[in-house]
Amino acid sequence: MPEWDKLPGAVKTRCTEIAGRVRRGVRYQGGERDDLVLGAKTVVAAMGAWMLARHFLPTAVATFAPFTALVALQATVYRSVRHCAQYLIAMTVGAALAASLAAVAGIHGWTFGLLTLAALVLGRVRRLGEHGTQVAIVGFFAFSSGQGRIDYIGHLVASVVIGALCGLSAHLVLAPARHTRHRQEAVADLYEGVHRRVGVLADTIESESPDAARVEQLRRDWRRLSADADRIRHSIDAEKENGRLNPRRSIAGAAQALPRAQEAVDVAQRGLDHVRSISRSIHYAVDNGELSSVPAEFRSTYASLLRTASTALEHIGRTARTEPGVLGEILDRTAAELDRAQKEALNSPDIRPAVFALQGTLLTDAGRLVAELRRGRRVLDPSA
């Protein structure tokens, strides 16, 4: 083996990353541990399938057993069953097609071409998914190596069944872990991040000497939080799939918790669109010096409005079920502050048109944010 110090830097970096992932997977629950467990189950299932196929079946078909075990071991039980079913159907179609052509027309070049054409057409059936190509692959093996003989095809089917059973049995012995609580906590962390930064935005608006660099940092933070929301939504979708056919039990109320978490992420993303627009307007106003021309009373009321809206976001994002009465009171207070800010903007004497337009833009975005919070409350708690 080459000495560690002589390895290229990229190789050492990659090895260090892999070692870190393995170490974290051993120590902590989460996606990295799931990957480790899935890898270990795959190795054991493939090895067991190969050994059984080698013991009971001809060597020519033994390879199909571990390959099917790989197909049957996906990240979730539902996906494993679906892929396994698609592969078994594709294999059956390919083997039957090869046997039929060999029996009716014999083994010839033109029959092989006809087999290829038919396999390509049948492989495009949407229900076979990504395993449609297996119609042609299995058909080629059954036609060329097995000469279309029924005994070869029977052994081939047996090998595939052994692999499927080994793969699915690994999931039954050690089913994938459930992560409903982790998904809820990820949503809560997202909302906490939005809550803190809306508070910073409110302080910036209220400040007599706003910091442009601070506002620019907020705009970068909004983009990052939006990307986090996309990632969390995908993880919730994956966990919903993970719950299907999974023999492991999850937390109480998991069936309602994941859809609620998904709706909460949608509310957060739409809210982020509005606070990003507010931040963009504030950033331009700070650069142009217009924010300092906005009356202090309006800026103070608007900042209070944002802080109250931030409190509403914090309540929506909690892992526990939102108290509709408490959230309703907060939203009513937010609406009252929005109304007060609108009145102050209309009653501000002798302000420049550019400042008046800035106030109108900020109020429009705030009104949309408040409307989004109310809509989110109805979606998350229809009885409210």
SULCORCOR-V426987 format. One record per helix or strand of 3 or more residues. SS is the DSSP state (A for helix, B for strand). FROM is the first residue (numbers start at 1). TO is the last residue. If there is no record, write none. Layout:
# SULCORCOR-V426987
ss=SS from=FROM to=TO
ss=SS from=FROM to=TO
This chain:
# SULCORCOR-V426987
ss=A from=4 to=6
ss=A from=9 to=27
ss=A from=31 to=56
ss=A from=59 to=72
ss=A from=77 to=105
ss=A from=109 to=123
ss=A from=126 to=145
ss=A from=150 to=173
ss=A from=180 to=206
ss=A from=212 to=243
ss=A from=254 to=288
ss=A from=291 to=293
ss=A from=296 to=316
ss=A from=324 to=347
ss=A from=353 to=380
